[in-house]
Amino acid sequence: MAEPDVVVIGAGVVGVSAAIAARARGLSVLLVDREGPAAGASAGNAGAFAFSDILPLASPRILRKAPGWMVDPLGPLTIPLGHALKIAPWMIHFWRACSPARVKRSTVAQAALMDLSKAELDSFLARTGTAPMLRKEGNLEVYEGEAQFNASLAGWRAKQEHGIGFEHLDAAGMAAVQPGLAPRFSHGTFTPGWYSIADPKLYTLALADHFHAAGGAIERAEVTALRPVENGVEITAPGRTIRAAHVVVAAGALSHRIARTIGEAIPLETERGYNTTLPADAFDLRTQVTFGGHGFVVTRLSTGIRVGGAVELGGLDRPPNFRRSAAMLAKAQAFLPGLRPDGGVQWMGFRPSLPDSLPAIGRARATPRVIYAFGHGHLGLTQSAGTARLVADLLVGAPSAIDIGAFSAQRFSQKA
Ligand SMILES: Cc1cc2nc3c(=O)[nH]c(=O)nc-3n(C[C@H](O)[C@H](O)[C@H](O)COP(=O)(O)OP(=O)(O)OC[C@H]3O[C@@H](n4cnc5c(N)ncnc54)[C@H](O)[C@@H]3O)c2cc1C
């Protein structure tokens, strides 16, 4: 491709979806990835379209829970000792984002992006031939005892205000939705509007195939720098330079390194997550089950039963600690006594996370020709179709489907 209208950097679910949306607006698009499609977090996530997850992680609720979680080094939240100082600036932004006013603003923005993403999803799947991969099986969040359930109610009320449907269940109600839960779980909440994809890696690869069939180009290259030039952007990769009218940065947890080359410091960190994927017959799972008090979920995929979650604020370079996958699997066995734990494959992935739990979607400070689409944290798959729509609107200069002010990457350099 001589000089494409758009180069999208990163072929995870966000980049591929954005590339498809740009192509559908008639633009010539080159998608580049240092490893090829579905190499990052998009390959191994839990496969949920978690549209009801509108409450930001950065909140007084997490500040209350975090100290208890961090007591267990293999528990839901860990900061490895060697990384604590490095992550301090991000933590300060996180702490600032926990004020009630900021939480309210983030929730409104997150809910708008969720609504858009849900509204876009069915037609996006239909256009890309991936509709058969969608499962509408809901999510069951389970609680150990009345006190834990009662503590969740304020959050559910906030979700209700944003029109999210759910049903609180007792033990018998839970057993009707998902048989085989350990009796320690006395209460649950079922969210029917929570969807899943058959397998997140196969989905991203299918999207990449669709993009290619629709005339998009995919190449392997590691982008090391961007440079604004007249009427475009120059993209540097080892041994080559590409020019494009626009660039979309969708490189997941590495996106800030690319933004830095055009002079923008963005506090992107990674919340590393872990899982184990068991054979498909490991458990008769009817819905996704969320063990919120323990920070993990169990999901049925076409490729197996996936047990995973947890947050390790451990940076991009340290090796995985798969004892975390094993710890979650051991808990899953205790919580779902019929679960067969053998034959699993462990995985670790880098969630690309900004401190206030919102993504960066919008133009770079240095040039309007560079558009950011990263930092979706726990929700990149969920928000992929909505993000793609917003990126395509920006590329062609169309009015934005929703107000994207809250997603500006420059928000961290302004006073709250
Ligand atoms: C355990 C776990 C469970 C999760 N569960 C869910 C879930 O159920 N639902 C949900 O919505 N989200 C979930 N997530 C989060 C979700 O996986 C991410 O938000 C999402 O995958 C991010 O997509 P992305 O395209 O931005 O990044 P990635 O998928 O990481 O893709 C980034 C791509 O950029 C490429 N790249 C990086 N640097 C360069 C460069 N310099 N040049 C060229 N290419 C480059 C990489 O090779 C990679 O392919 C989960 C995450 C984890 C870890």
Ligand as a Chemical Component Dictionary entry (heavy atoms), coordinates in Angstrom:
data_LIG
# 
_chem_comp.id                   LIG 
_chem_comp.type                 NON-POLYMER 
_chem_comp.pdbx_formal_charge   0 
_chem_comp.three_letter_code    LIG 
# 
loop_
_chem_comp_atom.comp_id 
_chem_comp_atom.atom_id 
_chem_comp_atom.alt_atom_id 
_chem_comp_atom.type_symbol 
_chem_comp_atom.charge 
_chem_comp_atom.model_Cartn_x 
_chem_comp_atom.model_Cartn_y 
_chem_comp_atom.model_Cartn_z 
_chem_comp_atom.pdbx_ordinal 
LIG C1  C1  C 0 -7.105  -12.067 32.701 1  
LIG C2  C2  C 0 -7.813  -11.031 31.865 2  
LIG C3  C3  C 0 -9.182  -11.140 31.672 3  
LIG C4  C4  C 0 -9.873  -10.192 30.926 4  
LIG N1  N1  N 0 -11.206 -10.349 30.686 5  
LIG C5  C5  C 0 -11.874 -9.441  29.921 6  
LIG C6  C6  C 0 -13.237 -9.630  29.601 7  
LIG O1  O1  O 0 -13.856 -10.639 29.958 8  
LIG N2  N2  N 0 -13.866 -8.676  28.874 9  
LIG C7  C7  C 0 -13.205 -7.559  28.418 10 
LIG O2  O2  O 0 -13.844 -6.698  27.798 11 
LIG N3  N3  N 0 -11.896 -7.390  28.664 12 
LIG C8  C8  C 0 -11.219 -8.291  29.395 13 
LIG N4  N4  N 0 -9.892  -8.137  29.659 14 
LIG C9  C9  C 0 -9.220  -6.927  29.148 15 
LIG C10 C10 C 0 -8.959  -7.043  27.651 16 
LIG O3  O3  O 0 -8.280  -8.243  27.377 17 
LIG C11 C11 C 0 -8.140  -5.844  27.174 18 
LIG O4  O4  O 0 -8.727  -4.640  27.607 19 
LIG C12 C12 C 0 -8.081  -5.821  25.656 20 
LIG O5  O5  O 0 -7.669  -7.062  25.151 21 
LIG C13 C13 C 0 -7.160  -4.725  25.154 22 
LIG O6  O6  O 0 -7.145  -4.820  23.758 23 
LIG P1  P1  P 0 -6.120  -3.988  22.918 24 
LIG O7  O7  O 0 -6.409  -4.267  21.492 25 
LIG O8  O8  O 0 -6.131  -2.575  23.387 26 
LIG O9  O9  O 0 -4.680  -4.548  23.351 27 
LIG P2  P2  P 0 -3.946  -5.930  23.034 28 
LIG O10 O10 O 0 -4.881  -7.027  22.804 29 
LIG O11 O11 O 0 -2.910  -6.122  24.068 30 
LIG O12 O12 O 0 -3.267  -5.636  21.630 31 
LIG C14 C14 C 0 -2.213  -4.731  21.482 32 
LIG C15 C15 C 0 -1.422  -5.147  20.258 33 
LIG O13 O13 O 0 -0.450  -4.129  19.990 34 
LIG C16 C16 C 0 0.722   -4.768  19.523 35 
LIG N5  N5  N 0 1.834   -3.820  19.736 36 
LIG C17 C17 C 0 2.299   -3.353  20.925 37 
LIG N6  N6  N 0 3.303   -2.477  20.705 38 
LIG C18 C18 C 0 3.466   -2.400  19.371 39 
LIG C19 C19 C 0 4.348   -1.665  18.536 40 
LIG N7  N7  N 0 5.261   -0.822  19.042 41 
LIG N8  N8  N 0 4.258   -1.824  17.199 42 
LIG C20 C20 C 0 3.344   -2.667  16.660 43 
LIG N9  N9  N 0 2.488   -3.396  17.412 44 
LIG C21 C21 C 0 2.545   -3.250  18.746 45 
LIG C22 C22 C 0 0.816   -6.042  20.351 46 
LIG O14 O14 O 0 1.604   -7.019  19.692 47 
LIG C23 C23 C 0 -0.664  -6.443  20.462 48 
LIG O15 O15 O 0 -1.036  -7.369  19.462 49 
LIG C24 C24 C 0 -9.176  -9.082  30.382 50 
LIG C25 C25 C 0 -7.789  -9.004  30.529 51 
LIG C26 C26 C 0 -7.104  -9.971  31.266 52 
LIG C27 C27 C 0 -5.604  -9.876  31.381 53 
# 
loop_
_chem_comp_bond.comp_id 
_chem_comp_bond.atom_id_1 
_chem_comp_bond.atom_id_2 
_chem_comp_bond.value_order 
_chem_comp_bond.pdbx_ordinal 
LIG C1  C2  SING 1  
LIG C2  C3  SING 2  
LIG C2  C26 DOUB 3  
LIG C3  C4  DOUB 4  
LIG C4  N1  SING 5  
LIG C4  C24 SING 6  
LIG N1  C5  DOUB 7  
LIG C5  C6  SING 8  
LIG C5  C8  SING 9  
LIG C6  O1  DOUB 10 
LIG C6  N2  SING 11 
LIG N2  C7  SING 12 
LIG C7  O2  DOUB 13 
LIG C7  N3  SING 14 
LIG N3  C8  DOUB 15 
LIG C8  N4  SING 16 
LIG N4  C9  SING 17 
LIG N4  C24 SING 18 
LIG C9  C10 SING 19 
LIG C10 O3  SING 20 
LIG C10 C11 SING 21 
LIG C11 O4  SING 22 
LIG C11 C12 SING 23 
LIG C12 O5  SING 24 
LIG C12 C13 SING 25 
LIG C13 O6  SING 26 
LIG O6  P1  SING 27 
LIG P1  O7  DOUB 28 
LIG P1  O8  SING 29 
LIG P1  O9  SING 30 
LIG O9  P2  SING 31 
LIG P2  O10 DOUB 32 
LIG P2  O11 SING 33 
LIG P2  O12 SING 34 
LIG O12 C14 SING 35 
LIG C14 C15 SING 36 
LIG C15 O13 SING 37 
LIG C15 C23 SING 38 
LIG O13 C16 SING 39 
LIG C16 N5  SING 40 
LIG C16 C22 SING 41 
LIG N5  C17 SING 42 
LIG N5  C21 SING 43 
LIG C17 N6  DOUB 44 
LIG N6  C18 SING 45 
LIG C18 C19 SING 46 
LIG C18 C21 DOUB 47 
LIG C19 N7  SING 48 
LIG C19 N8  DOUB 49 
LIG N8  C20 SING 50 
LIG C20 N9  DOUB 51 
LIG N9  C21 SING 52 
LIG C22 O14 SING 53 
LIG C22 C23 SING 54 
LIG C23 O15 SING 55 
LIG C24 C25 DOUB 56 
LIG C25 C26 SING 57 
LIG C26 C27 SING 58 
# 
